[in-house]
């Protein structure tokens, strides 16, 4: 069976990370989680509930001249209830004084097992997008990286639930600013950045900023490979090598909305697959779920049901205009998220008078899209931080 280069690369890198991972959790970390959960209901969104020193390594042992903290912070579920989310705050140790820009960074799919969380991989040098994040710290920018709801905290990860993701991204920025050790300011300029799942999360954060977190000084959002329409993405991947993403998304939607009753739709093969995916990262999850069809894992297709369709529509990107400029990009040959889905996000935002700079990545596919565009997206954000006006191309 031949898999595209990007898929093999993701699998090999993530598998290396899994080999280095440990599932052992210290008593101190468990106590911190428990304390954070106790404080969450009375805290404000973005309040730091607990923090402890961590480390940021793009590769095992690689020095980065940064300080990092693992945090638990208050955020909000898709239904509006208080929750606790974990994440990491990374600050360059470059001697800079005064306010520095802050990027709130949304990672792409890592899986739904707790040990897949970015905060778990940064100290070991196994988080896949850490090299891209290092491009930002080398510019002297602080970076907040959310683990998202349920990834490293109790409950299933609400994978692909746009509102929950977007709120977690915005609250990670608030938490970084409120973390005294980070040395940031409430006036720090903020950029939002993400790709793939992170493209959905960063796009939602951009759309929610004005209503949910207007206190953040957001200067712009760089987002790409956006799965703006989950129903179209599911139809595209059903039965392909990307079909594992569909089943992970089903876990995520069910985590946010238990009334969807995912288990009631699964046949024995489907229950076994979902059970395995709940403890898997992207590499093994992709292999486990590849070339599976929804019809072969279910007694009835949940995506044909009105309640599932409604919840998926609720995560659609493009229903409101971001209030700050956007750098939006998508690979023409994207084999996981159709190019047309990204184009539709552009059309919808432009129709709502958003300031959008759109870029087609003409060569490459899903993974190479973010690798080639990340430096350009970072430079675009640097221009926003410098006060230069953004010129959209709607």
Beta strands, then each sheet from edge to edge (+ up, - down):
strand 1: 48-54
strand 2: 66-76
strand 3: 82-92
strand 4: 102-106
strand 5: 142-146
strand 6: 189-195
strand 7: 217-224
strand 8: 326-331
strand 9: 356-361
sheet 1: 1+ 2- 3+ 5- 4- 6- 7- 8- 9-
end
